[in-house]
Amino acid sequence: MATEQRTTTGGGDDEQPLGLTVASGAVAAAVIVPLLWLVESALEVGLSDALALLTRPTTVQVFLNSTVLVVLVTAACIALGVPLAYLTVRTDLPFKRFWTVAVSLPLVIPSYIGAFTFVSAFGPRGVLQRLLAPLGIDSLPEIYGLPGAVLVLTLYTYPYVFITTRAALKSMDTTLIDAARTLNHSRWEAFKRVTIPQIRPAVAAGALLAALYALSDFGTPAIMRFDAFTRVIYVEFGAFGRDTATLLSLQLVAVTLVILTLESQIRGNERTTTGGRSGSVMKLGRWKYPAVGFAALVAIVALVVPMGILLTWLAEGVAETGRSLAFRPEYAFNSVLVSAATAGAATIAGLPVAYLAARHSSRLSSLFERATYIGYAVPGVVLGLALVFFGSSYATPIYQTLYLLVFAYVIRFLPQAIGSLRASFLRVDPTLPEAARTLGETPTGAFRHVTLPLVAPGLFGGAALVFLTTMKELPATLMLRPSGFKTLVTHIWSAHEQGYFGQAVVPALILLFVSGLSMLIIIRQEGYDVK
């Protein structure tokens, strides 16, 4: 796609400016070098000790737990996301626009907020059990463990599959389906032989995001007391089990790479057809009400339950817990401060990488761009662990300071800025800055006066996404924040750990408001069509 867009906009030069190449290489190196600590630290363990640690029954169990969790969540996300996408695009589902927005909104709820509201609703002595107690029901099925983790992660990651599949269905040429129908294929056969191959890459892309999220999420397994990689690494980190935490981190990174490889194999060289006739929608007939019920059930469980719990806590008021858990406005200010600093730093760091990748196609530019995505693929708890030990060993002046915390955020979310900037650079006709140069502008002047104003919307859009996702980041914040520095997410986590869930209401509602803004930005930037 990048190549095609370069062609249509006139292409770029083949000669790579030395300064731009050096700057891009420096950014890529800054992302990778701290993570190399994991390899160095693992080598220090020794082969025999490493094998002994990795083959312990508890370690094997953690690997199996994480694998089962990822497989179940991914399968469940496909089972929810694909039918919902099909219903809202290809059928006459009543109120399609409303259901499109309603089933997309769970994406704005951080999974750890969903997890502790579900524990409060369905856990022991929870809201549901108190309501059912007069009926003689003294206990409910266990919410903790694998079932609860799968339920919560599915509810807050299936929108990835829904959104990508929906986009593929809307752009698909339905004349192929009509052709299959004229060949006496049933509706199901036409769906299986025409539609599924067309939407498979989009489903795979959404499933990849869901799988990576399930693998890297820390809050939900921790709250559900399920021993996945992230929870055990964090526990080992707290217990000074450096060797075990390091080896588990490398194992987690390896599993991440396997998922990326599998997704690439699934997508393969699949081709899609776009720009054709959208065709008529399928009549649901007597299946209309079950279809509405299905969409309503998903929206109620994913949205109404957590919001209902939060608003109930808000109405009940906040119990007196002492000064340590009292919410202070400075927590919101701290979140905004580090998020704004991260957004600015990520945008500045992403500029040379995005410009080089968009304007100078080469293996080196591609290598630098892909290297910056490594930090995004690495789970936050692994990145936090790497930077804790890297900072304490090699970067002591910034260890336990906001500089190291912001650096971690930049590594984690830099691809969001680069992706937005690169797309904006590709949309700028290269002949425009060249024309400015013929009028006497220097290369820097042409970039500042011509290119930069044209990419400003993408620049601010990428910065906003970095800002908003930084506000919600949990594990790296817990592991790298300076002593005494509290943010919205750290306050929510403290309230959860001490069992005073009501104390998390105000910061949780602020985070949900901010997350809602992120959804609006996605809609504006991507032109997300809800019709």
Buried (B, 14 or more C-beta within 10 A) or exposed (E): EBEEBBEEBEBBEEEBBEEBBEBBBBBBEBBBEBBEBBEEBBEEBEEEEBEEBBEEEEBEEBBEBBBBBBEBBBBBBBEBBBBBBBBBBBBBBEEBEBBBBBBBBBBBBBBBBBBBBBBBBBBEEBBBBEEEEEEEEEEEEEBBBBBBBBBBBBBBBBBBBBBBBBBBBBBBBBBBBBEBBEEEBEEEEBBEBBBEEBBBBBBBBBBBBBBBBBBBBBBBBBBBEBBBBBBBBBBBBEEEBBBBBBBBBBBBBEBBEEBBEBBEEBBEEEEBEEEEEBBEEBEBEEBBEEBBEBBBEBBEBBBEBBBBBBEBBBEEEBEEBEEEBEBEEEBBEBBBBBBBBBBBBBBEBBBBBBBBBBBBBBEBBBEBBEBBBBBBBBBBBBBBBBBBBBBEEEBEEBBBBBBBBBBBBBBBBBBBBBBBBBBBBBBBEBEBBBEBBEEEBEEEBBBBEBBBEBBEBBBBBBBBBBBBBBBBBBBBBBBBBEEEBBBBBBBBBBBBEEEBBBBBBBBBBBBBEBBBBBBEBBBEBEEBEEE
